[in-house]
Amino acid sequence: MGMLLKSTAGFEVAPGIAQALGMRGFIANLVPVTIGNIIGGSVMAGLIYWFVYLRHLLKIRNPADEDAE
């Protein structure tokens, strides 16, 4: 949206911001954001699956509890 607004006639952007609103600024922002999303998403998905499916494996089973059933 910033790149579109920069090219629109009648819209003035400060010189320092105008440089960041190009393809170089877009790529410089896209790369770390994508890496962060991949790492963060995999960690969060892994934690959710661990919590839902594998958390019960950490419980210490008491033989007395099994006899009561």
mmCIF file as gemmi writes it, N, C-alpha and C atoms, coordinates in Angstrom:
data_model
loop_
_atom_site.group_PDB
_atom_site.id
_atom_site.type_symbol
_atom_site.label_atom_id
_atom_site.label_alt_id
_atom_site.label_comp_id
_atom_site.label_asym_id
_atom_site.label_entity_id
_atom_site.label_seq_id
_atom_site.pdbx_PDB_ins_code
_atom_site.Cartn_x
_atom_site.Cartn_y
_atom_site.Cartn_z
_atom_site.occupancy
_atom_site.B_iso_or_equiv
_atom_site.pdbx_formal_charge
_atom_site.auth_seq_id
_atom_site.auth_asym_id
_atom_site.pdbx_PDB_model_num
ATOM 1 N N . MET Axp A 1 ? 0.832 -1.181 0 1 0 ? 1 A 1
ATOM 2 C CA . MET Axp A 1 ? 0 0 0 1 0 ? 1 A 1
ATOM 3 C C . MET Axp A 1 ? 0.877 1.245 0 1 0 ? 1 A 1
ATOM 4 N N . GLY Axp A 2 ? 1.974 1.172 0.765 1 0 ? 2 A 1
ATOM 5 C CA . GLY Axp A 2 ? 2.879 2.317 0.801 1 0 ? 2 A 1
ATOM 6 C C . GLY Axp A 2 ? 3.496 2.605 -0.554 1 0 ? 2 A 1
ATOM 7 N N . MET Axp A 3 ? 3.859 1.543 -1.29 1 0 ? 3 A 1
ATOM 8 C CA . MET Axp A 3 ? 4.443 1.748 -2.614 1 0 ? 3 A 1
ATOM 9 C C . MET Axp A 3 ? 3.417 2.347 -3.576 1 0 ? 3 A 1
ATOM 10 N N . LEU Axp A 4 ? 2.172 1.953 -3.44 1 0 ? 4 A 1
ATOM 11 C CA . LEU Axp A 4 ? 1.13 2.533 -4.28 1 0 ? 4 A 1
ATOM 12 C C . LEU Axp A 4 ? 0.893 3.999 -3.942 1 0 ? 4 A 1
ATOM 13 N N . LEU Axp A 5 ? 0.861 4.313 -2.666 1 0 ? 5 A 1
ATOM 14 C CA . LEU Axp A 5 ? 0.646 5.697 -2.26 1 0 ? 5 A 1
ATOM 15 C C . LEU Axp A 5 ? 1.83 6.584 -2.647 1 0 ? 5 A 1
ATOM 16 N N . LYS Axp A 6 ? 3.035 6.021 -2.615 1 0 ? 6 A 1
ATOM 17 C CA . LYS Axp A 6 ? 4.218 6.784 -2.981 1 0 ? 6 A 1
ATOM 18 C C . LYS Axp A 6 ? 4.149 7.212 -4.442 1 0 ? 6 A 1
ATOM 19 N N . SER Axp A 7 ? 3.623 6.363 -5.285 1 0 ? 7 A 1
ATOM 20 C CA . SER Axp A 7 ? 3.571 6.669 -6.713 1 0 ? 7 A 1
ATOM 21 C C . SER Axp A 7 ? 2.347 7.503 -7.094 1 0 ? 7 A 1
ATOM 22 N N . THR Axp A 8 ? 1.419 7.669 -6.191 1 0 ? 8 A 1
ATOM 23 C CA . THR Axp A 8 ? 0.205 8.43 -6.482 1 0 ? 8 A 1
ATOM 24 C C . THR Axp A 8 ? 0.536 9.919 -6.528 1 0 ? 8 A 1
ATOM 25 N N . ALA Axp A 9 ? 0.074 10.572 -7.546 1 0 ? 9 A 1
ATOM 26 C CA . ALA Axp A 9 ? 0.316 12.007 -7.697 1 0 ? 9 A 1
ATOM 27 C C . ALA Axp A 9 ? -0.428 12.769 -6.608 1 0 ? 9 A 1
ATOM 28 N N . GLY Axp A 10 ? 0.212 13.753 -6.055 1 0 ? 10 A 1
ATOM 29 C CA . GLY Axp A 10 ? -0.409 14.593 -5.04 1 0 ? 10 A 1
ATOM 30 C C . GLY Axp A 10 ? -0.189 14.105 -3.62 1 0 ? 10 A 1
ATOM 31 N N . PHE Axp A 11 ? 0.482 12.978 -3.441 1 0 ? 11 A 1
ATOM 32 C CA . PHE Axp A 11 ? 0.753 12.455 -2.103 1 0 ? 11 A 1
ATOM 33 C C . PHE Axp A 11 ? 2.238 12.631 -1.825 1 0 ? 11 A 1
ATOM 34 N N . GLU Axp A 12 ? 2.558 13.401 -0.818 1 0 ? 12 A 1
ATOM 35 C CA . GLU Axp A 12 ? 3.958 13.672 -0.522 1 0 ? 12 A 1
ATOM 36 C C . GLU Axp A 12 ? 4.417 12.828 0.663 1 0 ? 12 A 1
ATOM 37 N N . VAL Axp A 13 ? 5.6 12.232 0.507 1 0 ? 13 A 1
ATOM 38 C CA . VAL Axp A 13 ? 6.194 11.398 1.535 1 0 ? 13 A 1
ATOM 39 C C . VAL Axp A 13 ? 7.536 11.995 1.904 1 0 ? 13 A 1
ATOM 40 N N . ALA Axp A 14 ? 7.872 11.95 3.182 1 0 ? 14 A 1
ATOM 41 C CA . ALA Axp A 14 ? 9.166 12.456 3.627 1 0 ? 14 A 1
ATOM 42 C C . ALA Axp A 14 ? 10.284 11.683 2.928 1 0 ? 14 A 1
ATOM 43 N N . PRO Axp A 15 ? 11.414 12.342 2.622 1 0 ? 15 A 1
ATOM 44 C CA . PRO Axp A 15 ? 12.491 11.674 1.871 1 0 ? 15 A 1
ATOM 45 C C . PRO Axp A 15 ? 13.026 10.401 2.543 1 0 ? 15 A 1
ATOM 46 N N . GLY Axp A 16 ? 13.166 10.362 3.838 1 0 ? 16 A 1
ATOM 47 C CA . GLY Axp A 16 ? 13.657 9.165 4.513 1 0 ? 16 A 1
ATOM 48 C C . GLY Axp A 16 ? 12.688 8.007 4.422 1 0 ? 16 A 1
ATOM 49 N N . ILE Axp A 17 ? 11.42 8.297 4.45 1 0 ? 17 A 1
ATOM 50 C CA . ILE Axp A 17 ? 10.394 7.256 4.364 1 0 ? 17 A 1
ATOM 51 C C . ILE Axp A 17 ? 10.234 6.792 2.927 1 0 ? 17 A 1
ATOM 52 N N . ALA Axp A 18 ? 10.433 7.674 1.979 1 0 ? 18 A 1
ATOM 53 C CA . ALA Axp A 18 ? 10.267 7.314 0.567 1 0 ? 18 A 1
ATOM 54 C C . ALA Axp A 18 ? 11.24 6.223 0.16 1 0 ? 18 A 1
ATOM 55 N N . GLN Axp A 19 ? 12.443 6.22 0.703 1 0 ? 19 A 1
ATOM 56 C CA . GLN Axp A 19 ? 13.406 5.18 0.365 1 0 ? 19 A 1
ATOM 57 C C . GLN Axp A 19 ? 12.962 3.821 0.906 1 0 ? 19 A 1
ATOM 58 N N . ALA Axp A 20 ? 12.333 3.803 2.068 1 0 ? 20 A 1
ATOM 59 C CA . ALA Axp A 20 ? 11.883 2.543 2.667 1 0 ? 20 A 1
ATOM 60 C C . ALA Axp A 20 ? 10.645 1.985 1.969 1 0 ? 20 A 1
ATOM 61 N N . LEU Axp A 21 ? 9.968 2.81 1.167 1 0 ? 21 A 1
ATOM 62 C CA . LEU Axp A 21 ? 8.744 2.372 0.498 1 0 ? 21 A 1
ATOM 63 C C . LEU Axp A 21 ? 9.009 1.823 -0.903 1 0 ? 21 A 1
ATOM 64 N N . GLY Axp A 22 ? 10.161 1.256 -1.114 1 0 ? 22 A 1
ATOM 65 C CA . GLY Axp A 22 ? 10.476 0.655 -2.41 1 0 ? 22 A 1
ATOM 66 C C . GLY Axp A 22 ? 10.628 -0.845 -2.274 1 0 ? 22 A 1
ATOM 67 N N . MET Axp A 23 ? 11.069 -1.481 -3.343 1 0 ? 23 A 1
ATOM 68 C CA . MET Axp A 23 ? 11.255 -2.928 -3.328 1 0 ? 23 A 1
ATOM 69 C C . MET Axp A 23 ? 12.356 -3.346 -2.359 1 0 ? 23 A 1
ATOM 70 N N . ARG Axp A 24 ? 13.408 -2.546 -2.242 1 0 ? 24 A 1
ATOM 71 C CA . ARG Axp A 24 ? 14.496 -2.894 -1.319 1 0 ? 24 A 1
ATOM 72 C C . ARG Axp A 24 ? 13.987 -2.906 0.127 1 0 ? 24 A 1
ATOM 73 N N . GLY Axp A 25 ? 13.208 -1.915 0.505 1 0 ? 25 A 1
ATOM 74 C CA . GLY Axp A 25 ? 12.631 -1.878 1.843 1 0 ? 25 A 1
ATOM 75 C C . GLY Axp A 25 ? 11.632 -3.008 2.065 1 0 ? 25 A 1
ATOM 76 N N . PHE Axp A 26 ? 10.887 -3.333 1.006 1 0 ? 26 A 1
ATOM 77 C CA . PHE Axp A 26 ? 9.915 -4.423 1.09 1 0 ? 26 A 1
ATOM 78 C C . PHE Axp A 26 ? 10.611 -5.753 1.353 1 0 ? 26 A 1
ATOM 79 N N . ILE Axp A 27 ? 11.661 -6.046 0.594 1 0 ? 27 A 1
ATOM 80 C CA . ILE Axp A 27 ? 12.4 -7.296 0.763 1 0 ? 27 A 1
ATOM 81 C C . ILE Axp A 27 ? 13.116 -7.319 2.101 1 0 ? 27 A 1
ATOM 82 N N . ALA Axp A 28 ? 13.692 -6.168 2.495 1 0 ? 28 A 1
ATOM 83 C CA . ALA Axp A 28 ? 14.398 -6.099 3.775 1 0 ? 28 A 1
ATOM 84 C C . ALA Axp A 28 ? 13.452 -6.358 4.939 1 0 ? 28 A 1
ATOM 85 N N . ASN Axp A 29 ? 12.189 -6.067 4.771 1 0 ? 29 A 1
ATOM 86 C CA . ASN Axp A 29 ? 11.206 -6.339 5.808 1 0 ? 29 A 1
ATOM 87 C C . ASN Axp A 29 ? 10.632 -7.748 5.673 1 0 ? 29 A 1
ATOM 88 N N . LEU Axp A 30 ? 10.448 -8.212 4.454 1 0 ? 30 A 1
ATOM 89 C CA . LEU Axp A 30 ? 9.809 -9.495 4.207 1 0 ? 30 A 1
ATOM 90 C C . LEU Axp A 30 ? 10.646 -10.671 4.698 1 0 ? 30 A 1
ATOM 91 N N . VAL Axp A 31 ? 11.953 -10.613 4.503 1 0 ? 31 A 1
ATOM 92 C CA . VAL Axp A 31 ? 12.818 -11.741 4.854 1 0 ? 31 A 1
ATOM 93 C C . VAL Axp A 31 ? 12.795 -12.031 6.36 1 0 ? 31 A 1
ATOM 94 N N . PRO Axp A 32 ? 13.073 -11.064 7.239 1 0 ? 32 A 1
ATOM 95 C CA . PRO Axp A 32 ? 13.038 -11.402 8.667 1 0 ? 32 A 1
ATOM 96 C C . PRO Axp A 32 ? 11.64 -11.751 9.178 1 0 ? 32 A 1
ATOM 97 N N . VAL Axp A 33 ? 10.623 -11.144 8.601 1 0 ? 33 A 1
ATOM 98 C CA . VAL Axp A 33 ? 9.258 -11.46 9.021 1 0 ? 33 A 1
ATOM 99 C C . VAL Axp A 33 ? 8.912 -12.894 8.647 1 0 ? 33 A 1
ATOM 100 N N . THR Axp A 34 ? 9.292 -13.333 7.46 1 0 ? 34 A 1
ATOM 101 C CA . THR Axp A 34 ? 9.02 -14.7 7.018 1 0 ? 34 A 1
ATOM 102 C C . THR Axp A 34 ? 9.778 -15.712 7.878 1 0 ? 34 A 1
ATOM 103 N N . ILE Axp A 35 ? 11.043 -15.44 8.155 1 0 ? 35 A 1
ATOM 104 C CA . ILE Axp A 35 ? 11.828 -16.335 9.008 1 0 ? 35 A 1
ATOM 105 C C . ILE Axp A 35 ? 11.208 -16.419 10.399 1 0 ? 35 A 1
ATOM 106 N N . GLY Axp A 36 ? 10.809 -15.297 10.945 1 0 ? 36 A 1
ATOM 107 C CA . GLY Axp A 36 ? 10.173 -15.294 12.258 1 0 ? 36 A 1
ATOM 108 C C . GLY Axp A 36 ? 8.864 -16.053 12.274 1 0 ? 36 A 1
ATOM 109 N N . ASN Axp A 37 ? 8.086 -15.929 11.213 1 0 ? 37 A 1
ATOM 110 C CA . ASN Axp A 37 ? 6.818 -16.66 11.139 1 0 ? 37 A 1
ATOM 111 C C . ASN Axp A 37 ? 7.048 -18.167 11.032 1 0 ? 37 A 1
ATOM 112 N N . ILE Axp A 38 ? 8.058 -18.57 10.286 1 0 ? 38 A 1
ATOM 113 C CA . ILE Axp A 38 ? 8.348 -20.003 10.15 1 0 ? 38 A 1
ATOM 114 C C . ILE Axp A 38 ? 8.793 -20.575 11.487 1 0 ? 38 A 1
ATOM 115 N N . ILE Axp A 39 ? 9.725 -19.904 12.138 1 0 ? 39 A 1
ATOM 116 C CA . ILE Axp A 39 ? 10.229 -20.403 13.424 1 0 ? 39 A 1
ATOM 117 C C . ILE Axp A 39 ? 9.14 -20.344 14.487 1 0 ? 39 A 1
ATOM 118 N N . GLY Axp A 40 ? 8.475 -19.215 14.594 1 0 ? 40 A 1
ATOM 119 C CA . GLY Axp A 40 ? 7.423 -19.068 15.595 1 0 ? 40 A 1
ATOM 120 C C . GLY Axp A 40 ? 6.266 -20.013 15.374 1 0 ? 40 A 1
ATOM 121 N N . GLY Axp A 41 ? 5.87 -20.188 14.126 1 0 ? 41 A 1
ATOM 122 C CA . GLY Axp A 41 ? 4.768 -21.093 13.825 1 0 ? 41 A 1
ATOM 123 C C . GLY Axp A 41 ? 5.105 -22.533 14.126 1 0 ? 41 A 1
ATOM 124 N N . SER Axp A 42 ? 6.328 -22.94 13.808 1 0 ? 42 A 1
ATOM 125 C CA . SER Axp A 42 ? 6.691 -24.327 14.082 1 0 ? 42 A 1
ATOM 126 C C . SER Axp A 42 ? 6.809 -24.587 15.575 1 0 ? 42 A 1
ATOM 127 N N . VAL Axp A 43 ? 7.316 -23.622 16.324 1 0 ? 43 A 1
ATOM 128 C CA . VAL Axp A 43 ? 7.412 -23.791 17.777 1 0 ? 43 A 1
ATOM 129 C C . VAL Axp A 43 ? 6.018 -23.826 18.396 1 0 ? 43 A 1
ATOM 130 N N . MET Axp A 44 ? 5.165 -22.904 17.991 1 0 ? 44 A 1
ATOM 131 C CA . MET Axp A 44 ? 3.82 -22.872 18.562 1 0 ? 44 A 1
ATOM 132 C C . MET Axp A 44 ? 3.027 -24.121 18.185 1 0 ? 44 A 1
ATOM 133 N N . ALA Axp A 45 ? 3.116 -24.551 16.943 1 0 ? 45 A 1
ATOM 134 C CA . ALA Axp A 45 ? 2.398 -25.767 16.536 1 0 ? 45 A 1
ATOM 135 C C . ALA Axp A 45 ? 2.94 -26.973 17.288 1 0 ? 45 A 1
ATOM 136 N N . GLY Axp A 46 ? 4.265 -27.045 17.449 1 0 ? 46 A 1
ATOM 137 C CA . GLY Axp A 46 ? 4.863 -28.155 18.191 1 0 ? 46 A 1
ATOM 138 C C . GLY Axp A 46 ? 4.413 -28.179 19.639 1 0 ? 46 A 1
ATOM 139 N N . LEU Axp A 47 ? 4.355 -27.011 20.271 1 0 ? 47 A 1
ATOM 140 C CA . LEU Axp A 47 ? 3.901 -26.956 21.663 1 0 ? 47 A 1
ATOM 141 C C . LEU Axp A 47 ? 2.439 -27.351 21.801 1 0 ? 47 A 1
ATOM 142 N N . ILE Axp A 48 ? 1.625 -26.942 20.861 1 0 ? 48 A 1
ATOM 143 C CA . ILE Axp A 48 ? 0.206 -27.296 20.927 1 0 ? 48 A 1
ATOM 144 C C . ILE Axp A 48 ? 0.021 -28.8 20.761 1 0 ? 48 A 1
ATOM 145 N N . TYR Axp A 49 ? 0.728 -29.403 19.792 1 0 ? 49 A 1
ATOM 146 C CA . TYR Axp A 49 ? 0.62 -30.854 19.612 1 0 ? 49 A 1
ATOM 147 C C . TYR Axp A 49 ? 1.163 -31.606 20.823 1 0 ? 49 A 1
ATOM 148 N N . TRP Axp A 50 ? 2.255 -31.111 21.401 1 0 ? 50 A 1
ATOM 149 C CA . TRP Axp A 50 ? 2.795 -31.757 22.599 1 0 ? 50 A 1
ATOM 150 C C . TRP Axp A 50 ? 1.773 -31.689 23.726 1 0 ? 50 A 1
ATOM 151 N N . PHE Axp A 51 ? 1.174 -30.521 23.91 1 0 ? 51 A 1
ATOM 152 C CA . PHE Axp A 51 ? 0.219 -30.344 24.995 1 0 ? 51 A 1
ATOM 153 C C . PHE Axp A 51 ? -1.001 -31.241 24.81 1 0 ? 51 A 1
ATOM 154 N N . VAL Axp A 52 ? -1.471 -31.372 23.584 1 0 ? 52 A 1
ATOM 155 C CA . VAL Axp A 52 ? -2.685 -32.134 23.332 1 0 ? 52 A 1
ATOM 156 C C . VAL Axp A 52 ? -2.431 -33.643 23.353 1 0 ? 52 A 1
ATOM 157 N N . TYR Axp A 53 ? -1.316 -34.097 22.751 1 0 ? 53 A 1
ATOM 158 C CA . TYR Axp A 53 ? -1.14 -35.532 22.541 1 0 ? 53 A 1
ATOM 159 C C . TYR Axp A 53 ? -0.086 -36.194 23.434 1 0 ? 53 A 1
ATOM 160 N N . LEU Axp A 54 ? 0.948 -35.495 23.848 1 0 ? 54 A 1
ATOM 161 C CA . LEU Axp A 54 ? 2.051 -36.156 24.539 1 0 ? 54 A 1
ATOM 162 C C . LEU Axp A 54 ? 2.193 -35.776 26.009 1 0 ? 54 A 1
ATOM 163 N N . ARG Axp A 55 ? 1.432 -34.831 26.466 1 0 ? 55 A 1
ATOM 164 C CA . ARG Axp A 55 ? 1.545 -34.385 27.847 1 0 ? 55 A 1
ATOM 165 C C . ARG Axp A 55 ? 1.251 -35.519 28.821 1 0 ? 55 A 1
ATOM 166 N N . HIS Axp A 56 ? 0.34 -36.392 28.492 1 0 ? 56 A 1
ATOM 167 C CA . HIS Axp A 56 ? -0.042 -37.48 29.41 1 0 ? 56 A 1
ATOM 168 C C . HIS Axp A 56 ? 1.115 -38.452 29.633 1 0 ? 56 A 1
ATOM 169 N N . LEU Axp A 57 ? 2.111 -38.502 28.764 1 0 ? 57 A 1
ATOM 170 C CA . LEU Axp A 57 ? 3.239 -39.415 28.938 1 0 ? 57 A 1
ATOM 171 C C . LEU Axp A 57 ? 4.132 -39.002 30.104 1 0 ? 57 A 1
ATOM 172 N N . LEU Axp A 58 ? 4.054 -37.745 30.532 1 0 ? 58 A 1
ATOM 173 C CA . LEU Axp A 58 ? 4.886 -37.276 31.634 1 0 ? 58 A 1
ATOM 174 C C . LEU Axp A 58 ? 4.313 -37.626 33.002 1 0 ? 58 A 1
ATOM 175 N N . LYS Axp A 59 ? 3.069 -38.017 33.062 1 0 ? 59 A 1
ATOM 176 C CA . LYS Axp A 59 ? 2.459 -38.368 34.341 1 0 ? 59 A 1
ATOM 177 C C . LYS Axp A 59 ? 3.081 -39.65 34.877 1 0 ? 59 A 1
ATOM 178 N N . ILE Axp A 60 ? 3.381 -39.667 36.126 1 0 ? 60 A 1
ATOM 179 C CA . ILE Axp A 60 ? 3.925 -40.864 36.765 1 0 ? 60 A 1
ATOM 180 C C . ILE Axp A 60 ? 2.753 -41.751 37.143 1 0 ? 60 A 1
ATOM 181 N N . ARG Axp A 61 ? 2.795 -42.953 36.648 1 0 ? 61 A 1
ATOM 182 C CA . ARG Axp A 61 ? 1.673 -43.862 36.917 1 0 ? 61 A 1
ATOM 183 C C . ARG Axp A 61 ? 1.889 -44.558 38.271 1 0 ? 61 A 1
ATOM 184 N N . ASN Axp A 62 ? 0.838 -44.542 39.046 1 0 ? 62 A 1
ATOM 185 C CA . ASN Axp A 62 ? 0.861 -45.134 40.361 1 0 ? 62 A 1
ATOM 186 C C . ASN Axp A 62 ? 0.189 -46.519 40.276 1 0 ? 62 A 1
ATOM 187 N N . PRO Axp A 63 ? 0.905 -47.594 40.658 1 0 ? 63 A 1
ATOM 188 C CA . PRO Axp A 63 ? 0.289 -48.925 40.548 1 0 ? 63 A 1
ATOM 189 C C . PRO Axp A 63 ? -0.988 -49.034 41.365 1 0 ? 63 A 1
ATOM 190 N N . ALA Axp A 64 ? -1.1 -48.304 42.458 1 0 ? 64 A 1
ATOM 191 C CA . ALA Axp A 64 ? -2.326 -48.354 43.271 1 0 ? 64 A 1
ATOM 192 C C . ALA Axp A 64 ? -3.519 -47.834 42.511 1 0 ? 64 A 1
ATOM 193 N N . ASP Axp A 65 ? -3.301 -46.84 41.642 1 0 ? 65 A 1
ATOM 194 C CA . ASP Axp A 65 ? -4.393 -46.312 40.845 1 0 ? 65 A 1
ATOM 195 C C . ASP Axp A 65 ? -4.89 -47.335 39.83 1 0 ? 65 A 1
ATOM 196 N N . GLU Axp A 66 ? -3.988 -48.132 39.286 1 0 ? 66 A 1
ATOM 197 C CA . GLU Axp A 66 ? -4.384 -49.141 38.329 1 0 ? 66 A 1
ATOM 198 C C . GLU Axp A 66 ? -5.168 -50.27 38.989 1 0 ? 66 A 1
ATOM 199 N N . ASP Axp A 67 ? -4.836 -50.593 40.263 1 0 ? 67 A 1
ATOM 200 C CA . ASP Axp A 67 ? -5.563 -51.649 40.995 1 0 ? 67 A 1
ATOM 201 C C . ASP Axp A 67 ? -6.975 -51.204 41.332 1 0 ? 67 A 1
ATOM 202 N N . ALA Axp A 68 ? -7.18 -49.898 41.528 1 0 ? 68 A 1
ATOM 203 C CA . ALA Axp A 68 ? -8.485 -49.394 41.924 1 0 ? 68 A 1
ATOM 204 C C . ALA Axp A 68 ? -9.483 -49.476 40.79 1 0 ? 68 A 1
ATOM 205 N N . GLU Axp A 69 ? -9.001 -49.552 39.562 1 0 ? 69 A 1
ATOM 206 C CA . GLU Axp A 69 ? -9.923 -49.591 38.412 1 0 ? 69 A 1
ATOM 207 C C . GLU Axp A 69 ? -10.501 -50.896 38.179 1 0 ? 69 A 1
